Amino acid sequence: MRNRTIQAVLLVLLVVSMIQPMASGQTETVVWENVNPSTAPSARWAAGMAYDSGSDVFVLFSGRDPQIPYEFGDTWTYDVDSNIWTNVTPEDSPPPRGTHGFFEYDSQSERAVFFGGVLTLNPFRCYGDTWAYSSNTNTWENKTPALSPRAGWGHGWAYDSESDHFILYGGMWDDRVPSSETWSYHYDTNTWTNMSPSTNPDLLCAFGMTYDSESDRVILFGGMFKNATFEEQRDQTWAYDFDSNTWTNMNPPVAPPRRNSFQMTYHAAWDRVVLFGGDRDDPSIYYSDSWVYDYNTNNWTELIFDTHPSSRVYADLVYDSDSEKIVLFGGTPNRDNAFDDTWVLFSLPPTTTTPTPTTPTSGGEEPPPIILVVVAGAAVVILVLVVFVRRR
């Protein structure tokens, strides 16, 4: 009678560089990559960029030249899959301006829309117009209705897809008076409405704001508080519910350091708000850190990378729902110069090498070890399975 004894020895080596739990409860390996496209828009900061999900391209408009303020009036598209920027500037376009990313895509109307922006710095003057761009026809349309918010800059701007309304909050009017107003804009009716909620996040400008579609909340963080005699940077996190017209101070136990002039976007696949960079005035710090916010747990978490974009403010940071990647473009390290680099933040897919089954060799010789390598999150797990076959 022949007996077979199988003895298995498992060796697990766990090497962790960074683990970030995502919406599924599993781990992801998240990396920043400088994709170095062969052609890109000229170096600039305070441009506006939105992701057109209907055409699967990013749309970028205007921005500030490092030497000649607010010279650019061009329109570009970017395809992250092919890593190609294309200048598509139509003959009729909005006047050049610094928009600081106030550019969002209306998925129901298939239009990228922005409001306002800086006309000149000295004297300080702003626009109060509303524009919409169609990638399908490569056309800009001036939608400015009779009733609009005052001309301004530094506001928050997000598209609430559940209600099909854009939400505008705060900013600074062109007489340098800060605002704490909440407005909504509906593209189909071309109507602005002053929402006048009972509570608001205070007099803020140059903060981050984006829409969390899973939780149906507009999320706001940080910014510069200003009144007639006092100013300070903030690190508060607020959530706005359009249906109830309420702002809620979330008071998370941990938050990024206070800052302004950064950018935020919502990563739908992770169900996280993502923040990068920004400016801290006292002491002067330009950040290059990345943070994620989970509304469901009211938790901010810093992501640590060996490779990432350099410190900057007024960059563009936008999520591509088709590729599930975030694209960052441009910005400034000192307000005198500008970047023209394109970075992508994305998850590496888990990889599994399936071992090939082996057949015991004649004479009772031991088969070679089976090596199984699994990459899950930032953890690399090496599983060594040694199977000994003993024959009698």
Backbone torsions as a table, in degrees:
resi	resn	phi	psi	omega
1	MET	NA	135.3	-177.6
2	ARG	-103.1	124.5	177.4
3	ASN	-105.7	147.3	178.5
4	ARG	-122.4	123.2	177.9
5	THR	-110.8	125.6	-179.5
6	ILE	-114.2	122.7	178.5
7	GLN	-118.3	125.8	-177.3
8	ALA	-114.0	134.3	176.9
9	VAL	-118.7	121.1	-178.1
10	LEU	-108.3	128.2	175.5
11	LEU	-123.8	120.0	-178.0
12	VAL	-115.1	122.2	176.7
13	LEU	-111.5	118.2	-175.4
14	LEU	-111.8	116.1	178.3
15	VAL	-116.2	117.7	-174.3
16	VAL	-116.2	123.3	173.6
17	SER	-105.2	-35.9	177.3
18	MET	-167.6	125.7	177.6
19	ILE	-120.3	124.5	178.8
20	GLN	-125.3	112.1	177.7
21	PRO	-68.8	136.9	179.2
22	MET	-111.5	-169.1	-170.2
23	ALA	-61.2	-33.0	-176.5
24	SER	-75.9	-10.2	-175.7
25	GLY	89.2	-7.8	177.4
26	GLN	-89.7	177.0	179.7
27	THR	-103.6	155.1	179.7
28	GLU	-130.7	148.3	168.2
29	THR	-94.2	113.8	-174.8
30	VAL	-111.4	131.7	-176.7
31	VAL	-135.1	150.6	166.9
32	TRP	-97.6	138.1	176.8
33	GLU	-136.0	129.0	171.5
34	ASN	-81.4	109.8	-169.7
35	VAL	-88.1	-8.5	172.0
36	ASN	45.7	62.1	176.9
37	PRO	-63.7	152.0	-177.1
38	SER	-68.8	-28.7	177.7
39	THR	-131.4	142.8	179.8
40	ALA	-153.7	161.3	173.0
41	PRO	-58.2	156.2	177.1
42	SER	-59.2	154.0	178.6
43	ALA	-55.1	135.0	-176.4
44	ARG	-165.8	164.6	172.7
45	TRP	-138.2	162.5	-178.1
46	ALA	62.4	33.3	171.9
47	ALA	-81.4	171.3	174.0
48	GLY	-111.3	136.4	179.8
49	MET	-142.1	138.2	179.1
50	ALA	-138.9	156.4	175.8
51	TYR	-101.3	119.7	177.7
52	ASP	-89.6	99.6	-176.7
53	SER	-70.1	-25.2	178.2
54	GLY	-67.9	-39.0	-179.5
55	SER	-101.3	-5.4	-179.4
56	ASP	56.6	46.7	174.6
57	VAL	-140.0	154.2	169.0
58	PHE	-85.8	144.3	176.3
59	VAL	-118.4	126.0	179.1
60	LEU	-119.0	136.1	179.7
61	PHE	-132.5	134.3	167.7
62	SER	61.0	-146.0	-174.6
63	GLY	115.4	170.8	-174.8
64	ARG	-99.1	128.8	171.7
65	ASP	-72.2	140.9	-178.0
66	PRO	-64.6	-20.3	-178.8
67	GLN	-109.3	-37.0	-177.9
68	ILE	-117.7	103.0	-172.7
69	PRO	-57.2	130.2	170.5
70	TYR	58.0	40.5	179.5
71	GLU	-78.8	-33.7	-169.7
72	PHE	-73.1	137.0	172.6
73	GLY	-133.6	24.3	-174.3
74	ASP	-90.5	161.8	178.7
75	THR	-124.7	128.9	-179.9
76	TRP	-125.7	153.6	168.9
77	THR	-120.7	151.8	179.3
78	TYR	-134.4	129.8	176.4
79	ASP	-106.4	111.0	-175.5
80	VAL	-69.6	-28.2	-179.1
81	ASP	-68.3	-40.3	179.2
82	SER	-95.8	-8.1	-178.5
83	ASN	57.7	47.6	-177.2
84	ILE	-125.8	125.8	168.9
85	TRP	-94.2	139.3	179.8
86	THR	-132.3	128.7	175.4
87	ASN	-80.4	114.4	-176.4
88	VAL	-117.7	20.2	-172.5
89	THR	-51.8	115.5	177.3
90	PRO	-77.5	165.1	-177.6
91	GLU	-63.3	-41.1	178.7
92	ASP	-100.9	113.5	-176.3
93	SER	-137.6	162.3	174.8
94	PRO	-62.9	156.3	174.1
95	PRO	-60.1	147.1	178.0
96	PRO	-59.2	150.4	-177.7
97	ARG	-169.8	166.1	167.7
98	GLY	-94.4	118.0	-174.8
99	THR	-104.2	-16.5	-178.9
100	HIS	49.3	43.1	171.6
101	GLY	77.1	12.0	-178.7
102	PHE	-80.7	72.7	-171.7
103	PHE	-151.6	117.2	-177.2
104	GLU	-135.9	155.8	-176.2
105	TYR	-102.3	128.8	175.9
106	ASP	-91.7	104.9	-173.7
107	SER	-69.8	-26.7	-179.7
108	GLN	-78.9	-37.5	179.8
109	SER	-94.8	-6.8	-179.5
110	GLU	54.7	51.8	177.7
111	ARG	-138.6	139.6	169.3
112	ALA	-93.2	129.1	-169.1
113	VAL	-127.1	140.7	170.5
114	PHE	-138.9	162.6	177.9
115	PHE	-131.3	137.1	169.5
116	GLY	70.0	-153.8	-175.3
117	GLY	122.8	169.2	-174.7
118	VAL	-86.9	129.5	174.9
119	LEU	-87.9	-56.3	177.6
120	THR	-141.2	154.3	178.4
121	LEU	-90.6	-35.4	-177.3
122	ASN	-139.5	98.7	4.1
123	PRO	-74.7	157.4	-178.7
124	PHE	-76.2	113.3	179.8
125	ARG	-136.0	144.4	-176.9
126	CYS	-126.6	163.2	172.8
127	TYR	-89.9	156.5	174.2
128	GLY	-130.2	32.6	-175.4
129	ASP	-102.4	160.4	179.5
130	THR	-120.4	124.0	-177.9
131	TRP	-125.4	150.3	178.1
132	ALA	-132.3	140.1	-178.7
133	TYR	-121.5	135.0	175.9
134	SER	-110.7	119.8	175.1
135	SER	-69.6	-29.9	-178.0
136	ASN	-63.1	-38.8	-178.1
137	THR	-110.2	-3.5	-176.6
138	ASN	51.3	53.0	-179.5
139	THR	-132.2	144.0	171.3
140	TRP	-100.4	144.9	178.3
141	GLU	-133.5	126.6	175.1
142	ASN	-80.5	111.7	-175.3
143	LYS	-102.0	5.7	-169.6
144	THR	-52.9	112.7	177.7
145	PRO	-85.0	172.9	-178.7
146	ALA	-63.6	-40.3	178.2
147	LEU	-98.6	118.5	179.7
148	SER	-146.5	164.2	169.0
149	PRO	-62.2	161.5	176.9
150	ARG	-64.6	154.8	176.1
151	ALA	-55.8	134.4	-175.9
152	GLY	-166.9	-178.1	-176.6
153	TRP	-155.7	159.7	176.3
154	GLY	80.6	13.2	-179.4
155	HIS	-84.3	169.7	170.7
156	GLY	-94.2	146.8	-173.4
157	TRP	-146.2	120.0	-177.4
158	ALA	-146.2	148.7	177.5
159	TYR	-102.7	117.9	177.8
160	ASP	-89.7	100.8	-174.5
161	SER	-70.5	-25.9	179.5
162	GLU	-66.6	-42.4	-179.0
163	SER	-95.4	-9.7	-176.0
164	ASP	58.9	44.6	176.7
165	HIS	-133.7	142.6	167.5
166	PHE	-82.4	143.7	177.6
167	ILE	-116.0	127.2	175.6
168	LEU	-115.5	133.4	176.9
169	TYR	-134.6	141.9	167.9
170	GLY	62.0	-144.4	-177.0
171	GLY	96.6	-168.7	-178.6
172	MET	-130.4	126.7	177.1
173	TRP	-69.6	166.2	-174.8
174	ASP	-72.9	-2.3	169.9
175	ASP	-97.3	15.5	179.2
176	ARG	66.4	19.6	174.4
177	VAL	-90.9	124.3	-179.2
178	PRO	-73.3	159.4	-176.8
179	SER	-121.7	151.4	169.9
180	SER	-127.3	29.3	-178.6
181	GLU	-87.7	147.5	173.8
182	THR	-114.4	121.6	178.6
183	TRP	-119.9	153.3	171.2
184	SER	-122.7	149.2	178.8
185	TYR	-130.8	131.3	177.9
186	HIS	-113.6	118.1	-173.9
187	TYR	-65.5	-44.8	-173.8
188	ASP	-61.4	-38.5	178.8
189	THR	-95.5	-6.4	-178.3
190	ASN	51.6	52.8	-173.8
191	THR	-125.4	128.1	170.0
192	TRP	-97.3	139.4	179.0
193	THR	-133.5	127.2	173.3
194	ASN	-79.4	111.7	-172.0
195	MET	-76.3	-27.6	176.1
196	SER	47.2	58.0	176.5
197	PRO	-68.4	159.0	-176.5
198	SER	-71.1	-28.1	179.8
199	THR	-129.5	145.0	179.1
200	ASN	-145.4	168.5	-176.8
201	PRO	-77.0	9.2	175.5
202	ASP	92.3	-173.5	-175.0
203	LEU	-82.4	96.5	-172.8
204	LEU	-125.1	149.4	169.2
205	CYS	-144.7	162.6	177.1
206	ALA	55.1	43.4	177.7
207	PHE	-106.5	-178.3	176.9
208	GLY	-106.7	140.3	178.7
209	MET	-150.5	137.2	179.7
210	THR	-155.1	167.1	-176.7
211	TYR	-106.2	125.4	175.4
212	ASP	-92.0	103.0	-173.3
213	SER	-72.1	-29.7	-179.6
214	GLU	-68.6	-39.7	-179.2
215	SER	-94.7	-6.6	-178.0
216	ASP	54.9	50.8	178.3
217	ARG	-137.5	141.7	168.4
218	VAL	-86.5	126.2	-177.1
219	ILE	-105.6	131.3	179.4
220	LEU	-122.9	139.4	176.3
221	PHE	-140.0	143.6	166.4
222	GLY	66.0	-146.6	-179.5
223	GLY	99.9	-179.6	-180.0
224	MET	-106.4	121.5	173.6
225	PHE	-85.3	133.4	179.6
226	LYS	-138.7	137.5	164.4
227	ASN	-135.5	-165.6	-172.9
228	ALA	-65.2	-27.8	-172.8
229	THR	-125.8	-4.5	-169.1
230	PHE	-149.0	145.6	172.9
231	GLU	-146.1	148.0	176.6
232	GLU	-158.9	154.9	175.9
233	GLN	-84.4	150.0	-175.2
234	ARG	-118.0	159.3	174.9
235	ASP	-131.2	29.6	-179.2
236	GLN	-85.2	151.3	176.0
237	THR	-116.4	123.9	-179.4
238	TRP	-121.9	152.9	176.5
239	ALA	-128.5	135.0	-179.6
240	TYR	-115.8	130.9	177.2
241	ASP	-108.9	112.3	-178.1
242	PHE	-63.8	-40.0	-175.5
243	ASP	-61.4	-40.4	179.6
244	SER	-98.5	-5.0	-178.8
245	ASN	52.9	51.9	-178.7
246	THR	-130.8	138.1	169.1
247	TRP	-99.0	137.0	179.1
248	THR	-125.8	126.0	173.9
249	ASN	-77.7	112.9	-172.0
250	MET	-76.9	-25.1	178.7
251	ASN	47.0	56.1	178.9
252	PRO	-65.7	152.0	-177.7
253	PRO	-67.0	-27.4	178.6
254	VAL	-131.1	140.5	179.0
255	ALA	-146.8	158.6	173.2
256	PRO	-59.8	155.1	174.6
257	PRO	-57.5	150.0	-177.5
258	ARG	-59.3	147.1	-175.0
259	ARG	-170.2	170.8	172.5
260	ASN	-143.7	174.2	174.2
261	SER	62.1	31.0	174.8
262	PHE	-105.3	-170.1	178.8
263	GLN	-139.9	149.6	178.2
264	MET	-132.4	153.3	173.1
265	THR	-148.6	163.8	-179.1
266	TYR	-107.0	126.1	177.4
267	HIS	-96.5	104.1	-173.0
268	ALA	-65.7	-36.7	-178.3
269	ALA	-67.8	-32.4	177.7
270	TRP	-88.6	-17.8	-170.0
271	ASP	54.9	49.9	179.7
272	ARG	-138.5	143.3	166.3
273	VAL	-82.2	135.9	-178.2
274	VAL	-116.4	134.2	-179.2
275	LEU	-124.5	141.2	174.6
276	PHE	-140.2	139.2	168.2
277	GLY	70.6	-158.6	179.9
278	GLY	119.6	179.1	-171.5
279	ASP	-126.0	132.6	170.9
280	ARG	-115.5	120.7	-171.5
281	ASP	-78.2	-34.3	-172.8
282	ASP	-137.5	102.9	-4.2
283	PRO	-74.6	161.9	-175.4
284	SER	-68.0	116.9	179.2
285	ILE	-139.4	130.1	168.4
286	TYR	-103.4	122.8	-173.1
287	TYR	-87.1	154.6	171.3
288	SER	-132.8	27.2	-176.2
289	ASP	-93.9	159.1	178.9
290	SER	-123.2	133.4	-179.8
291	TRP	-131.6	153.6	172.9
292	VAL	-126.9	146.2	179.5
293	TYR	-123.7	131.7	177.4
294	ASP	-109.0	110.9	-179.2
295	TYR	-63.7	-36.5	-175.4
296	ASN	-63.1	-36.1	179.5
297	THR	-105.2	-2.9	-178.7
298	ASN	53.6	54.6	-172.6
299	ASN	-135.8	130.1	170.5
300	TRP	-98.4	139.1	178.5
301	THR	-134.8	131.2	176.1
302	GLU	-83.7	136.2	174.9
303	LEU	-98.4	132.0	-177.3
304	ILE	-106.4	127.9	-178.5
305	PHE	-128.7	145.7	170.6
306	ASP	-76.2	-35.4	-180.0
307	THR	-121.4	130.5	-178.5
308	HIS	-163.0	166.4	175.6
309	PRO	-60.0	152.2	179.0
310	SER	-74.0	169.5	-178.7
311	SER	-59.7	137.7	-178.3
312	ARG	-169.5	164.6	172.3
313	VAL	-129.5	165.1	176.4
314	TYR	56.9	35.6	172.4
315	ALA	-87.2	170.7	173.1
316	ASP	-104.9	137.0	-177.5
317	LEU	-139.3	112.6	-171.4
318	VAL	-141.1	143.4	-177.6
319	TYR	-96.2	136.0	175.9
320	ASP	-103.6	109.6	-175.5
321	SER	-71.8	-20.7	-179.4
322	ASP	-77.6	-48.6	-179.4
323	SER	-89.2	-10.2	-175.9
324	GLU	58.1	42.7	178.1
325	LYS	-124.6	152.8	173.6
326	ILE	-106.7	133.5	179.5
327	VAL	-111.5	133.2	173.7
328	LEU	-115.1	134.6	176.7
329	PHE	-134.4	138.1	168.0
330	GLY	66.4	-151.3	-175.0
331	GLY	107.8	-179.5	-178.2
332	THR	-135.2	140.0	176.8
333	PRO	-88.2	-10.0	-173.7
334	ASN	-158.8	6.9	-178.1
335	ARG	69.2	2.0	174.7
336	ASP	-110.6	-22.2	178.9
337	ASN	-126.9	173.9	-178.2
338	ALA	-147.3	159.9	177.3
339	PHE	-100.7	155.9	170.9
340	ASP	-128.6	26.4	-177.2
341	ASP	-89.1	154.8	179.0
342	THR	-121.7	120.7	179.7
343	TRP	-116.5	151.0	177.8
344	VAL	-127.6	131.5	175.2
345	LEU	-107.9	124.9	-175.0
346	PHE	-156.5	167.9	178.3
347	SER	-96.5	134.5	171.5
348	LEU	-77.4	134.6	180.0
349	PRO	-70.4	142.8	174.0
350	PRO	-59.6	141.3	179.4
351	THR	-122.7	138.5	-179.2
352	THR	-131.8	127.2	174.1
353	THR	-99.9	113.5	-177.7
354	THR	-84.0	126.3	-178.0
355	PRO	-68.2	146.6	175.2
356	THR	-82.8	127.4	-179.5
357	PRO	-58.0	142.2	179.1
358	THR	-117.9	152.2	178.8
359	THR	-108.9	129.5	179.4
360	PRO	-53.8	137.4	179.5
361	THR	-80.5	158.9	-179.8
362	SER	-68.0	153.2	178.6
363	GLY	85.1	8.0	175.7
364	GLY	75.4	17.3	179.3
365	GLU	-70.4	147.8	-178.8
366	GLU	-76.3	132.6	175.6
367	PRO	-71.2	160.2	178.1
368	PRO	-65.8	154.9	178.1
369	PRO	-61.3	150.1	175.4
370	ILE	-99.7	121.4	-177.7
371	ILE	-104.4	123.0	178.8
372	LEU	-119.1	117.8	179.9
373	VAL	-110.1	125.1	-179.8
374	VAL	-123.0	128.4	174.1
375	VAL	-107.7	117.6	-179.3
376	ALA	-135.8	116.3	-173.6
377	GLY	64.2	-140.4	177.4
378	ALA	-93.1	5.2	-178.5
379	ALA	-92.4	133.1	175.2
380	VAL	-107.6	116.9	-176.6
381	VAL	-109.7	120.4	178.5
382	ILE	-108.2	119.1	-177.9
383	LEU	-110.3	117.5	179.5
384	VAL	-108.8	117.0	-178.9
385	LEU	-112.8	115.1	178.6
386	VAL	-109.2	119.7	-177.8
387	VAL	-109.5	119.5	176.9
388	PHE	-101.8	132.5	178.4
389	VAL	-115.5	120.4	179.1
390	ARG	-113.0	128.7	179.9
391	ARG	-113.6	147.5	174.9
392	ARG	-125.7	NA	NA
